[in-house]
Amino acid sequence: MALSTTGRAQTVASAVVPSKEEHAKRVATFQAELNAEYKDPARSPLPAPARSSFTSLPFFPVNYAACVETRFVRDSSQAPFEMQTSNGRKPLYRKYGEVHFRYNGQPQHLTVYQSLDLLRTKEYKDYLVVPFTDQTNGHSSYGGGRYIDLRIGQIKNGQLVLDFNCAYNPFCAYSSAYSCPIPPAENRLQVAIEAGVKSDH
């Protein structure tokens, strides 16, 4: 399974952080769409017994400070590489660039990746992903890290809004039947990002 094939890109589509009110609406839309996906038998990673009683994923409270304006640096110089996954599968990805930002007053950076499998598809060829871990993993969020989906068109003049409220769990958090990429070492943040999907446990 690719890192994302569901069209779950974050809803912030400009390089400027939206107002607090607009942001709350966009996060509510994201959460509603994600819950609908998990309820749908055709798309849900949940086993049938869990899906039958499913009402909503657990989310952190909406965190406006976790919607950050970043500086995007394009980097296509590196060769494709085999991404490590939860079951040993090694799909090919390439580094697309980096985002640089501040969180809680501290400088941070994350690498943005592009799946070579999705690159060959018409519908998802402009998809990017940021797999990451932070200091909530294994505590209030899933221990294996979380993902944020993006589209290339969200990058405007070297700027990108990265909304951690749109961070979601890999499917293998719900079923061992899935193969999920493991966030690479360079994407392990040393701050707690209390936004997005929480742990079910």
N, CA and C of each residue as an Amber inpcrd file, in Angstrom:
protein
   603
   0.8380000  -1.1820000   0.0000000   0.0000000   0.0000000   0.0000000
   0.8770000   1.2380000   0.0000000   0.5560000   2.2030000  -0.8290000
   1.3030000   3.4510000  -0.8580000   1.0200000   4.2430000   0.4090000
   1.8410000   5.2460000   0.6360000   1.7000000   6.0340000   1.8480000
   0.3200000   6.6580000   1.9320000  -0.1600000   7.1580000   0.8160000
  -1.5220000   7.6800000   0.7920000  -2.0860000   7.5210000  -0.6000000
  -3.2740000   7.0020000  -0.6970000  -3.9430000   6.9050000  -1.9890000
  -5.3820000   7.3740000  -1.8850000  -5.6880000   8.1090000  -0.8510000
  -7.0880000   8.4290000  -0.5830000  -7.4720000   9.8530000  -0.9440000
  -6.5290000  10.6640000  -1.3730000  -6.8670000  12.0470000  -1.6630000
  -7.0210000  12.8790000  -0.4160000  -6.3000000  12.5170000   0.6390000
  -6.4720000  13.1610000   1.9290000  -5.4740000  14.3050000   2.1210000
  -5.3210000  15.1760000   1.1580000  -4.4020000  16.2980000   1.3240000
  -5.0120000  17.3180000   2.2710000  -4.1610000  18.0150000   3.0190000
  -4.6660000  18.9970000   3.9660000  -5.4230000  20.0790000   3.2160000
  -6.3360000  20.7460000   3.9080000  -7.2610000  21.6390000   3.2340000
  -6.7410000  23.0560000   3.0740000  -5.6190000  23.4040000   3.7020000
  -5.0530000  24.7420000   3.5380000  -4.3860000  24.8060000   2.1780000
  -4.8780000  25.6560000   1.2770000  -4.4150000  25.6480000  -0.1040000
  -3.6490000  26.9080000  -0.4920000  -3.2910000  27.7530000   0.4650000
  -2.5020000  28.9320000   0.1320000  -1.2630000  28.9450000   1.0030000
  -0.3470000  29.8950000   0.6970000   0.8920000  29.9890000   1.4590000
   0.7420000  30.9140000   2.6610000  -0.4700000  31.3340000   2.9460000
  -0.7320000  32.2290000   4.0670000  -1.6280000  31.5060000   5.0740000
  -1.2570000  31.5390000   6.3350000  -2.0670000  30.8950000   7.3680000
  -3.4460000  31.5640000   7.4090000  -4.5210000  30.7830000   7.3660000
  -5.8660000  31.3690000   7.3750000  -6.2010000  31.9690000   8.7410000
  -7.2950000  32.7100000   8.7900000  -7.7490000  33.2470000  10.0630000
  -8.1090000  32.0940000  10.9850000  -8.1930000  32.3660000  12.2700000
  -8.5140000  31.3290000  13.2410000  -9.8740000  30.7110000  12.9520000
 -10.8370000  31.5500000  12.5610000 -12.1840000  31.0590000  12.2920000
 -12.2040000  30.1790000  11.0370000 -11.5260000  30.6220000   9.9810000
 -11.4760000  29.8480000   8.7470000 -10.7170000  28.5450000   8.9620000
  -9.6630000  28.6130000   9.7480000  -8.8880000  27.4150000  10.0350000
  -9.7370000  26.3760000  10.7510000 -10.5270000  26.8140000  11.7300000
 -11.3870000  25.8820000  12.4710000 -12.3660000  25.1880000  11.5300000
 -12.8960000  25.9210000  10.5490000 -13.8260000  25.3320000   9.5840000
 -13.1120000  24.2850000   8.7260000 -11.9090000  24.5900000   8.3100000
 -11.1650000  23.6720000   7.4430000 -10.7790000  22.3970000   8.1920000
 -10.4170000  22.5430000   9.4460000 -10.0700000  21.3590000  10.2360000
 -11.3100000  20.5050000  10.4760000 -12.4460000  21.1520000  10.7130000
 -13.7000000  20.4110000  10.9020000 -14.0450000  19.6150000   9.6410000
 -13.8120000  20.2100000   8.4780000 -14.0570000  19.5240000   7.2130000
 -13.1260000  18.3370000   7.0610000 -11.8580000  18.5320000   7.3610000
 -10.8800000  17.4480000   7.2840000 -11.2810000  16.2870000   8.1930000
 -11.6580000  16.5950000   9.4140000 -12.0260000  15.5510000  10.3630000
 -13.2800000  14.8050000   9.9170000 -14.2480000  15.5360000   9.3860000
 -15.4880000  14.8940000   8.9180000 -15.1960000  13.9590000   7.7480000
 -14.3300000  14.3920000   6.8150000 -13.9890000  13.5670000   5.6600000
 -13.1980000  12.3310000   6.0860000 -12.3060000  12.5030000   7.0620000
 -11.5180000  11.3700000   7.5420000 -12.4160000  10.3590000   8.2540000
 -13.3400000  10.8410000   9.0660000 -14.2790000   9.9420000   9.7430000
 -15.1520000   9.1920000   8.7370000 -15.5670000   9.8800000   7.6700000
 -16.3820000   9.2330000   6.6390000 -15.5900000   8.1240000   5.9590000
 -14.3110000   8.3520000   5.7190000 -13.4590000   7.3320000   5.1130000
 -13.3570000   6.1000000   6.0080000 -13.1840000   6.3180000   7.2960000
 -13.0150000   5.1990000   8.2180000 -14.3170000   4.4450000   8.4570000
 -15.4380000   5.0570000   8.1630000 -16.7320000   4.3920000   8.2930000
 -17.0810000   3.5890000   7.0360000 -16.4730000   3.9470000   5.9230000
 -16.7720000   3.3490000   4.6280000 -16.0640000   1.9980000   4.4760000
 -16.7890000   0.9020000   4.3260000 -16.1550000  -0.4210000   4.2140000
 -15.1540000  -0.5240000   3.0640000 -15.3810000   0.2430000   2.0070000
 -14.4990000   0.1690000   0.8400000 -13.1650000   0.8720000   1.0640000
 -13.1020000   1.7660000   2.0330000 -11.8740000   2.5550000   2.2240000
 -11.2750000   2.4220000   3.6150000 -12.0310000   1.9400000   4.5620000
 -11.6000000   1.9400000   5.9580000 -10.5270000   0.8930000   6.2400000
  -9.5290000   1.2390000   7.0630000  -8.5520000   0.2500000   7.5100000
  -9.0350000  -0.5280000   8.7300000 -10.1780000  -0.1350000   9.2670000
 -10.6690000  -0.7590000  10.4980000 -11.2200000  -2.1510000  10.2260000
 -10.9380000  -3.1170000  11.0920000 -11.5880000  -4.4360000  10.9810000
 -13.1000000  -4.2660000  11.1270000 -13.8440000  -5.1860000  10.5410000
 -15.3030000  -5.0730000  10.5270000 -15.9190000  -4.8500000  11.9070000
 -15.5050000  -5.5860000  12.9580000 -16.1170000  -5.3540000  14.2730000
 -15.9070000  -3.9280000  14.7780000 -14.7110000  -3.3880000  14.5620000
 -14.4360000  -2.0180000  15.0190000 -15.1900000  -1.0060000  14.1750000
 -15.3250000  -1.2890000  12.8910000 -16.0150000  -0.3580000  11.9980000
 -17.4950000  -0.2660000  12.3140000 -18.0890000  -1.3710000  12.7440000
 -19.5310000  -1.3800000  13.0040000 -19.9100000  -0.4660000  14.1550000
 -18.9810000  -0.2510000  15.0810000 -19.2630000   0.6190000  16.2240000
 -18.5500000   1.9680000  16.1270000 -17.9120000   2.2120000  14.9850000
 -17.1180000   3.4310000  14.8240000 -18.0080000   4.6620000  14.7070000
 -17.6400000   5.7150000  15.4360000 -18.3350000   6.9950000  15.2990000
 -17.3710000   8.1210000  14.9310000 -16.1660000   8.1050000  15.5250000
 -15.1970000   9.1560000  15.2290000 -13.8100000   8.7410000  15.6920000
 -12.8080000   9.1850000  14.9650000 -11.4360000   9.0460000  15.4340000
 -11.2180000  10.0050000  16.5960000 -10.2750000   9.7140000  17.4840000
  -9.9460000  10.6690000  18.5390000  -9.0100000  11.7470000  17.9930000
  -9.3630000  12.9890000  18.1800000  -8.5440000  14.0920000  17.7040000
  -8.0850000  14.9600000  18.8780000  -6.8970000  15.5140000  18.7500000
  -6.5150000  16.5820000  19.6620000  -7.4540000  17.7600000  19.4360000
  -7.6650000  18.6050000  20.4430000  -8.4180000  19.8410000  20.1900000
  -7.7470000  20.6420000  19.0710000  -8.5480000  21.3490000  18.3060000
  -7.9850000  22.1540000  17.2170000  -6.9230000  23.0940000  17.7830000
  -5.7530000  23.0580000  17.1740000  -4.5900000  23.8050000  17.6600000
  -4.1540000  24.7740000  16.5720000  -4.5920000  26.0130000  16.6840000
  -4.2880000  27.0070000  15.6430000  -2.7870000  27.2390000  15.5070000
  -2.0600000  27.1400000  16.6100000  -0.6090000  27.3580000  16.5740000
   0.1150000  26.2470000  15.8150000  -0.5720000  25.1290000  15.5790000
   0.0330000  24.0190000  14.8530000  -0.2050000  24.1100000  13.3430000
  -0.7600000  25.2030000  12.8970000  -0.8790000  25.5110000  11.4740000
   0.1980000  26.5520000  11.1900000   1.2940000  26.1270000  10.5770000
   2.4780000  26.9830000  10.5020000   2.8510000  27.3220000   9.0630000
   3.3230000  28.5290000   8.8870000   3.8710000  28.9420000   7.6020000
   5.3200000  28.4950000   7.5310000   5.6760000  27.7940000   6.4830000
   7.0300000  27.2640000   6.3640000   7.7220000  27.8240000   5.1210000
   9.0370000  27.7540000   5.1490000   9.8390000  28.0730000   3.9590000
  10.1740000  26.7530000   3.2670000   9.7480000  26.6430000   2.0150000
   9.9740000  25.4030000   1.2840000  11.2270000  25.5190000   0.4250000
  12.0990000  24.5270000   0.5370000  13.3320000  24.4830000  -0.2520000
  13.2740000  23.2500000  -1.1410000  13.1960000  23.4530000  -2.4320000
  13.1440000  22.3350000  -3.3860000  14.4940000  21.6260000  -3.4210000
  14.4630000  20.3030000  -3.4770000  15.6920000  19.5160000  -3.5480000
  15.4040000  18.2370000  -4.3170000  15.7780000  18.2290000  -5.5890000
  15.5530000  17.0500000  -6.4250000  16.8670000  16.3790000  -6.8050000
  17.9250000  16.7000000  -6.0640000  19.2590000  16.2130000  -6.4300000
  19.5290000  14.7880000  -5.9630000  18.7600000  14.3180000  -4.9940000
  19.0320000  12.9990000  -4.4380000  18.3300000  11.8960000  -5.2270000
  18.9940000  10.7600000  -5.3060000  18.4490000   9.6150000  -6.0380000
  17.2780000   9.0090000  -5.2680000  16.3490000   8.3440000  -5.9540000
  15.2770000   7.6340000  -5.2630000  15.8550000   6.6210000  -4.2760000
  15.0890000   6.3420000  -3.2300000  15.5620000   5.4240000  -2.2030000
  14.4270000   4.5070000  -1.7770000  14.7880000   3.4180000  -1.1220000
  13.8070000   2.4680000  -0.6180000  13.3620000   2.8950000   0.7780000
  12.1030000   3.2420000   0.9140000  11.5510000   3.6490000   2.2060000
  11.3260000   2.4180000   3.0820000  11.7850000   2.4680000   4.3140000
  11.5290000   1.3750000   5.2500000  10.0490000   1.3510000   5.6270000
   9.4900000   0.1480000   5.7610000   8.0790000   0.0150000   6.1040000
   7.8890000  -0.9370000   7.2760000   6.6600000  -1.0190000   7.7370000
   6.3430000  -1.8190000   8.9150000   6.4540000  -3.3160000   8.6800000
   6.4490000  -3.7470000   7.4280000   6.5220000  -5.1910000   7.1580000
   7.6960000  -5.5930000   6.2640000   8.6350000  -4.6810000   6.0580000
   9.8060000  -5.0140000   5.2680000   9.7070000  -4.6740000   3.7970000
   8.5090000  -4.3400000   3.3210000   8.3610000  -3.8800000   1.9400000
   9.1520000  -2.5930000   1.7700000   9.7280000  -2.3600000   0.5850000
  10.5750000  -1.1870000   0.3870000  10.1750000  -0.4320000  -0.8850000
   9.0870000   0.3280000  -0.8080000   8.6560000   1.1150000  -1.9700000
   9.6330000   2.2600000  -2.2390000   9.6920000   2.6900000  -3.4880000
  10.6080000   3.7600000  -3.8660000   9.9790000   5.1380000  -3.6490000
  10.7410000   5.9910000  -3.0030000  10.3710000   7.3920000  -2.8040000
  11.5520000   8.2630000  -3.2150000  11.2810000   9.5310000  -3.3950000
  12.3680000  10.4730000  -3.6050000  12.1320000  11.7010000  -2.7320000
  13.2200000  12.3250000  -2.3480000  13.1070000  13.5770000  -1.6040000
  12.6490000  14.6570000  -2.5710000  11.5850000  15.3650000  -2.1940000
  11.0810000  16.4480000  -3.0400000  11.5870000  17.8010000  -2.5590000
  11.8030000  17.9150000  -1.2600000  12.2780000  19.1760000  -0.7070000
  12.2140000  19.1580000   0.8060000  12.4130000  20.3190000   1.3910000
  12.3680000  20.4690000   2.8440000  11.5150000  21.6660000   3.2080000
  10.8810000  21.5870000   4.3900000  10.1920000  22.7500000   4.9400000
  10.9150000  23.1610000   6.2210000  11.1050000  24.4590000   6.3740000
  11.7700000  25.0260000   7.5400000  10.7890000  25.9730000   8.2320000
  10.6710000  25.8420000   9.5610000   9.6830000  26.6190000  10.2940000
  10.0850000  26.6910000  11.7590000   9.3160000  27.4310000  12.5120000
   9.5190000  27.5050000  13.9590000   8.2760000  26.9620000  14.6520000
   8.5080000  26.1930000  15.7240000   7.3960000  25.6650000  16.5050000
   7.7410000  25.8220000  17.9710000   6.8410000  26.4570000  18.7090000
   7.1210000  26.7850000  20.1140000   8.4380000  27.5400000  20.2550000
   8.6990000  28.4000000  19.2740000   9.8920000  29.2390000  19.3280000
  11.1770000  28.5600000  18.9110000  11.1130000  27.2810000  18.5330000
  12.3090000  26.5370000  18.1600000  12.3410000  26.2560000  16.6620000
  13.5110000  26.4000000  16.0230000  13.6110000  26.1000000  14.5940000
  13.4440000  24.6070000  14.3340000  12.6870000  24.2690000  13.2910000
  12.4150000  22.8790000  12.9340000  12.5450000  22.7290000  11.4200000
  12.7490000  21.5070000  10.9930000  12.6800000  21.2270000   9.5620000
  12.2200000  19.7880000   9.3480000  11.5410000  19.5750000   8.2470000
  11.0470000  18.2560000   7.8730000  11.2890000  18.0460000   6.3820000
  11.5280000  16.8070000   6.0080000  11.6880000  16.4670000   4.6030000
  10.3360000  16.0800000   4.0040000  10.0970000  16.5410000   2.7920000
   8.8830000  16.2400000   2.0420000   9.2420000  15.1990000   0.9780000
   8.4450000  14.1370000   0.8900000   8.7520000  13.0340000  -0.0220000
   7.6760000  12.8760000  -1.0920000   8.0850000  12.2260000  -2.1810000
   7.1620000  11.9060000  -3.2630000   7.2770000  10.4120000  -3.5790000
   6.1390000   9.7370000  -3.6330000   6.0940000   8.3110000  -3.9490000
   6.2540000   8.1130000  -5.4520000   7.1810000   7.2610000  -5.8610000
   7.3420000   6.9810000  -7.2880000   6.1720000   6.1590000  -7.8250000
   5.5390000   5.3690000  -6.9580000   4.3400000   4.6380000  -7.3800000
   3.2100000   5.6030000  -7.7200000   2.9630000   6.5690000  -6.8320000
   1.8930000   7.5360000  -7.0860000   2.2380000   8.4700000  -8.2320000
   3.5190000   8.7120000  -8.4440000   3.9520000   9.5950000  -9.5320000
   3.5240000   9.0590000 -10.8900000   3.3440000   7.7570000 -10.9730000
   2.9610000   7.1370000 -12.2460000   1.4460000   7.1220000 -12.4580000
   0.6930000   7.6540000 -11.4940000  -0.7600000   7.6850000 -11.6370000
  -1.2300000   9.0920000 -11.9730000  -2.2910000   9.1800000 -12.7530000
  -2.8100000  10.4870000 -13.1490000  -3.3880000  11.2450000 -11.9700000
  -4.1280000  10.5420000 -11.1260000  -4.8610000  11.1960000 -10.0430000
  -3.9650000  11.6860000  -8.9140000  -2.8580000  10.9670000  -8.6650000
  -2.0440000  11.2760000  -7.4940000  -0.6110000  11.6860000  -7.8270000
  -0.3310000  12.0080000  -9.0850000   1.0460000  12.3050000  -9.4690000
   1.5720000  13.5960000  -8.8460000   0.6880000  14.4580000  -8.3460000
   1.1300000  15.7000000  -7.7040000   1.1150000  15.5870000  -6.1800000
   1.0170000  14.3530000  -5.6660000   0.9470000  14.1650000  -4.2230000
   2.3200000  14.1100000  -3.5670000   2.3930000  14.7130000  -2.3970000
   3.5880000  14.7020000  -1.5630000   3.1770000  14.2540000  -0.1650000
   4.1530000  13.8280000   0.6170000   3.8230000  13.3900000   1.9680000
   4.9350000  13.7720000   2.9370000   4.5330000  14.0700000   4.1510000
   5.4780000  14.3560000   5.2400000   5.2050000  13.3380000   6.3500000
   5.9620000  12.2470000   6.4010000   5.8530000  11.3170000   7.5250000
   6.7420000  11.8200000   8.6580000   6.2390000  11.8360000   9.8840000
   7.0400000  12.4060000  10.9730000   6.7060000  11.7370000  12.2980000
   7.6210000  11.8630000  13.2230000   7.3570000  11.5270000  14.6210000
   7.6040000  12.7760000  15.4460000   7.0280000  12.8060000  16.6430000
   7.2450000  13.9150000  17.5660000   7.1530000  13.3600000  18.9800000
   7.2340000  14.2240000  19.9490000   7.3220000  13.7720000  21.3380000
   5.9980000  13.2880000  21.9280000   4.9160000  13.3380000  21.1390000
   3.6550000  12.7470000  21.6180000   3.5590000  11.2690000  21.2550000
   4.3900000  10.8000000  20.3350000   4.2960000   9.4140000  19.8650000
   4.5510000   8.4200000  20.9880000   3.6790000   7.4130000  21.0580000
   3.7810000   6.4280000  22.1180000   3.1260000   6.8680000  23.4050000
   2.6230000   8.0810000  23.4200000   1.9330000   8.6200000  24.6040000
   0.5020000   8.9870000  24.1890000   0.3200000  10.2210000  23.7270000
  -1.0150000  10.6390000  23.3090000  -1.2730000  10.4280000  21.8210000
  -0.2330000  10.0620000  21.0590000  -0.4280000   9.7380000  19.6500000
   0.2380000   8.4100000  19.3290000  -0.0610000   7.8750000  18.1570000
   0.4110000   6.5530000  17.7600000   1.9440000   6.4850000  17.7500000
   2.4810000   5.4170000  18.2970000   3.9210000   5.2930000  18.4550000
   4.7080000   5.2350000  17.1700000   4.0700000   4.8110000  16.0720000
   4.7850000   4.6770000  14.8110000   4.8740000   5.9310000  13.9850000
   4.3660000   7.0440000  14.5070000   4.4210000   8.2950000  13.7570000
   3.1270000   8.5820000  13.0260000   3.0960000   9.7400000  12.3800000
   1.9040000  10.1590000  11.6580000   2.3180000  10.7570000  10.3070000
   1.3230000  11.0090000   9.4570000   1.5810000  11.5350000   8.1180000
   0.7590000  12.8040000   7.8810000   1.2830000  13.6680000   7.0260000
   0.5220000  14.7920000   6.4770000   0.6400000  14.7060000   4.9580000
  -0.4790000  14.7160000   4.2660000  -0.4960000  14.6930000   2.8080000
  -0.5390000  16.1100000   2.2560000   0.1200000  16.3070000   1.1270000
   0.1690000  17.6160000   0.4780000   0.0170000  17.4440000  -1.0260000
  -0.2600000  18.5440000  -1.6960000  -0.1960000  18.5950000  -3.1520000
   0.8370000  19.6430000  -3.5600000   1.4810000  19.4060000  -4.6920000
   2.5210000  20.3240000  -5.1560000   1.9830000  21.7450000  -5.2950000
   0.7210000  21.8750000  -5.7110000   0.1370000  23.1990000  -5.9170000
  -0.0070000  24.0210000  -4.6510000   0.1550000  23.4100000  -3.4920000
   0.0780000  24.1680000  -2.2380000   1.3500000  24.9680000  -1.9630000
   2.4000000  24.6840000  -2.7100000   3.6570000  25.4340000  -2.5580000
   3.5600000  26.6860000  -3.4190000   3.6640000  27.8500000  -2.7860000
   3.5170000  29.1270000  -3.4870000   4.7350000  30.0110000  -3.2060000
   5.5110000  30.2640000  -4.2450000   6.6560000  31.1700000  -4.1180000
   7.5770000  30.7990000  -2.9620000   7.8570000  29.5310000  -2.8520000
   8.7740000  29.0730000  -1.8140000   8.1820000  29.0360000  -0.4240000
   6.8630000  29.1460000  -0.3190000   6.1830000  29.1030000   0.9700000
   5.1530000  27.9790000   0.9580000   4.9360000  27.3830000   2.1240000
   3.9560000  26.3050000   2.2510000   3.3620000  26.3430000   3.6540000
   2.0420000  26.3050000   3.7460000   1.3870000  26.1950000   5.0430000
   1.2870000  24.7150000   5.3920000   1.8660000  24.3400000   6.5230000
   1.8440000  22.9600000   7.0020000   0.9400000  22.9090000   8.2290000
  -0.1540000  22.1690000   8.1180000  -1.1290000  22.1330000   9.2100000
  -1.0760000  20.7720000   9.8980000  -0.4990000  20.7350000  11.0850000
  -0.3980000  19.4890000  11.8380000  -1.7540000  19.0100000  12.3430000
  -2.7760000  19.8630000  12.2890000  -4.1290000  19.4240000  12.6170000
  -4.6330000  18.3990000  11.5980000  -3.9520000  18.3020000  10.4640000
  -4.3170000  17.3340000   9.4240000  -3.4160000  16.1030000   9.4630000
  -2.6790000  15.9150000  10.5440000  -1.8470000  14.7140000  10.6960000
  -2.7370000  13.5250000  11.0430000  -2.4970000  12.4100000  10.3760000
  -3.3150000  11.2150000  10.5940000  -2.4170000   9.9970000  10.7930000
  -2.9890000   8.9410000  11.3270000  -2.2430000   7.7190000  11.5940000
  -2.0990000   6.8680000  10.3440000  -0.9890000   6.1220000  10.2160000
  -0.8910000   5.1360000   9.1400000  -1.9060000   4.0270000   9.3650000
  -2.3040000   3.3740000   8.2920000  -3.3120000   2.3230000   8.3940000
  -2.8520000   1.1730000   9.2870000  -1.5390000   0.9450000   9.3670000
  -1.0700000  -0.1760000  10.1930000  -1.2790000   0.0820000  11.6810000
  -1.6960000   1.2930000  12.0490000  -2.0660000   1.5590000  13.4420000
  -3.3520000   0.8180000  13.7990000  -4.1060000   0.4080000  12.7740000
  -5.4060000  -0.2210000  12.9900000  -5.4490000  -1.6910000  12.5770000
  -4.5180000  -2.0860000  11.7000000  -4.5060000  -3.4700000  11.2330000
  -3.1170000  -3.8390000  10.7260000  -2.6620000  -5.0250000  11.1000000
  -1.3500000  -5.5040000  10.6550000  -1.3710000  -5.9360000   9.1950000
  -2.5250000  -5.8690000   8.5590000  -2.6240000  -6.2640000   7.1580000
  -2.0060000  -5.2280000   6.2250000  -1.7090000  -4.0450000   6.7560000
  -1.1780000  -2.9680000   5.9310000   0.3320000  -2.8240000   6.0890000
   0.9440000  -2.3400000   5.0300000   2.3780000  -2.0340000   5.0260000
   2.5250000  -0.5260000   5.0400000   3.1300000   0.0170000   6.0900000
   3.1870000   1.4670000   6.2600000   4.6280000   1.9680000   6.3500000
   4.9680000   2.9930000   5.5670000   6.2980000   3.5800000   5.6630000
   6.5940000   4.1010000   7.0630000   7.8190000   3.9110000   7.4830000
   8.2930000   4.3830000   8.7900000   8.9590000   5.7380000   8.5910000
   8.5850000   6.7630000   9.3620000   9.2170000   8.0790000   9.1950000
  10.7350000   7.9860000   9.3020000  11.4570000   8.4850000   8.2980000
  12.9190000   8.4550000   8.3380000  13.4740000   9.2820000   9.4940000
  14.7230000   9.0260000   9.8380000  15.3500000   9.6580000  10.9980000
  15.3190000  11.1740000  10.9250000  15.4560000  11.7470000   9.7250000
  15.5040000  13.2130000   9.6190000  14.1550000  13.8560000   9.9020000
  13.0980000  13.0570000  10.0130000  11.7740000  13.6130000  10.2780000
  11.2800000  13.2870000  11.6840000  12.2020000  13.1470000  12.6100000
  11.8380000  12.8930000  14.0000000  11.9890000  14.1760000  14.8170000
  10.8710000  14.8450000  15.0520000  10.8800000  16.1280000  15.7520000
  11.0810000  15.9330000  17.2540000  11.7770000  16.8620000  17.8410000
  12.0470000  16.8090000  19.2810000  11.1030000  17.7030000  20.0740000
   9.9700000  18.0350000  19.4870000   8.9260000  18.8080000  20.1670000
   7.6310000  17.9970000  20.1230000   6.7100000  18.3340000  21.0170000
   5.4080000  17.6600000  21.0450000   4.4310000  18.4280000  20.1680000
   3.8430000  17.7400000  19.1810000   2.8570000  18.3410000  18.2920000
   1.4800000  17.8360000  18.7110000   0.8030000  18.5990000  19.5400000
  -0.5090000  18.1860000  20.0470000  -1.5890000  18.7010000  19.0920000
  -1.6880000  18.0040000  17.9640000  -2.6410000  18.3590000  16.9080000
  -2.8260000  17.1430000  16.0270000  -3.9920000  17.0510000  15.3840000
  -4.2500000  15.9330000  14.4980000  -4.8710000  14.7540000  15.2220000
  -4.7040000  13.5690000  14.6440000  -5.2980000  12.3560000  15.2070000
  -4.4830000  11.8820000  16.4120000  -5.1900000  11.5160000  17.4700000
  -4.5700000  10.9840000  18.6810000  -4.5030000   9.4610000  18.6040000
  -3.9230000   8.8790000  19.6200000  -3.8800000   7.4300000  19.7220000
  -5.2170000   6.8940000  20.1770000  -5.5590000   5.6850000  19.7210000
  -6.7820000   5.0320000  20.1730000  -6.6000000   4.3740000  21.5300000
  -5.3620000   4.3010000  22.0090000  -5.0800000   3.5410000  23.2290000
  -4.7260000   4.4770000  24.3890000
